[in-house]
Amino acid sequence: MAFTLCSSDKLEGVLILLPPSEGKTAHAEGSPFDLADLSFSELTDERHLVLEALAEVSSREDAMSVLGVGASLANEVARNINLHTEPAAKAHDIYSGVLFEALGYASLTPAAQARADASIVVISALWGAVRFGDRIPPYRLSMSVKLEPLGKLASWWKKRLAPVLDKAATEQLIVDARSSTYAAAYKPSNGKCVAINVFQLRNGIPKVVSHFAKHTRGEVARFLVEQETGPETPEELVELIQSRWDATLVEDKKGLALNILLPEDHHFITAK
């Protein structure tokens, strides 16, 4: 199936789920965000509630403790209080870090960027879910936070994201490149979801590698949006991924997963 662009929340082609980066890139200029302009408009009321709760918590003396961050991030927490006045930019410019550097949106061709805009959804503790073209400000909030009065955000978003994203995804293949913290907020129900796991050989034994995992998931997302035609099934996905990586499709009690095995001498180069 080809990646097809559309103006609605109906996503075509492969749906790629990403986690946000903990750090965000601030922009000195730009108009503030508008909730009404974000994708998945069904989440507008929920986003408003999280924004209000985050602003209230961020103004408290115990804000750093509640949000689980250190003193060096005090300015970022203070910015949470007035996000509605902060300069906003497109999500692909706001999110940074290892995964997004590996994806390298700015260096993609215009066609690949268009496919990324149509096919990638970032699961967010603040916004629920956003597309790359959505304009948002930098913020500091993790899905693992218990945010009064809403409670633990992963649980709070779970029942709100499911109907919205399941409707958008329909029967297409879902490639899940999220960390476990963000995977807890939405579990696709169409039976065509494949998680991306990354291992590296260490003394001949496959080991989980967090840093390489983030980078490789970003590379996988980039590789997929560079394709003119996307895979329709888990089997087509693994065949495509095997053209570049050592990969196998496995199934366990959590569902389907694509296990990518990196060699012992693996190193990575960030896309520019």
C-alpha positions, 0 to 999 in steps of 0.5 A: 500500500502506498503512503497516501496524504490526507487532510483529515485524521484518517491516517493512510499507509503505515501508522508509526507510533513514536514516544516524545523526547523528554527534552524539547527545543525552545524557539525564540519566535513564533505565535502560540499554539491553538488547541483547535488546530491540533490533530485529533480534535476529539481530544481538545477537552482532555488537552485543556484539562491536562494543560490546566493541571500542569500549570497549577502543579508547575506553580507549586513549591513541590513542582520539581518533585511531582514532575520528577525532574531535577533542579537544573530543569527549573526554567522548563517547569516554570515555562509550563505555567504559561504555555498558552503564551509560549512560541510554538513550532511544528512538533518535528522541530520541538521534539529532539533527542536520540530518536528524533536525531536519527529520524532526521526530519530536516534531511528527508526529501519533501516526499518523505517529509510528507509521508512522515507528516501523514504517518507518524503520531507522537504519543504525548503526556500533555497532548495525548497524540500529535502529528509532526505538523502540529504546532506546539510549545516546548513543555516538561511532562512525562507520561509516568507522572501522577498529575493531580487531579487527573491521576497517573497520566498513562492510565488517564490517557489510555481510555481516552486515546483508544477510541480516537486512535483506533478509529484513525488507524482502522486496519492499517499496519501499526509500527510501534516504536514507543518506550514502555512508559508511552506504550502504556497509554495506548494499546492498538486493537486492530491486531496488526501492531508490531513493536520494535525491540532492539538488541545488541550482541555482547560477548555473543549474547543478545542484550537490551541496549537503551541508547542504541534502541532509541537511535535504531527506532528513529532509523526504522521510522526514517527508513519506512517514510523513505519508502514509496510503498509501505508494507501492509502486513507484519510479514511484509514489514519484516521482509522490508526491515531485513533488507537493512537489519538482522531482524526476526518477527516474534510473538509473545503474550504482549503481541507481535514484535520485530526484534532487531539484532545489532552486531557487537561492533555497532556504532551509529551516525546521526542523520543530518 
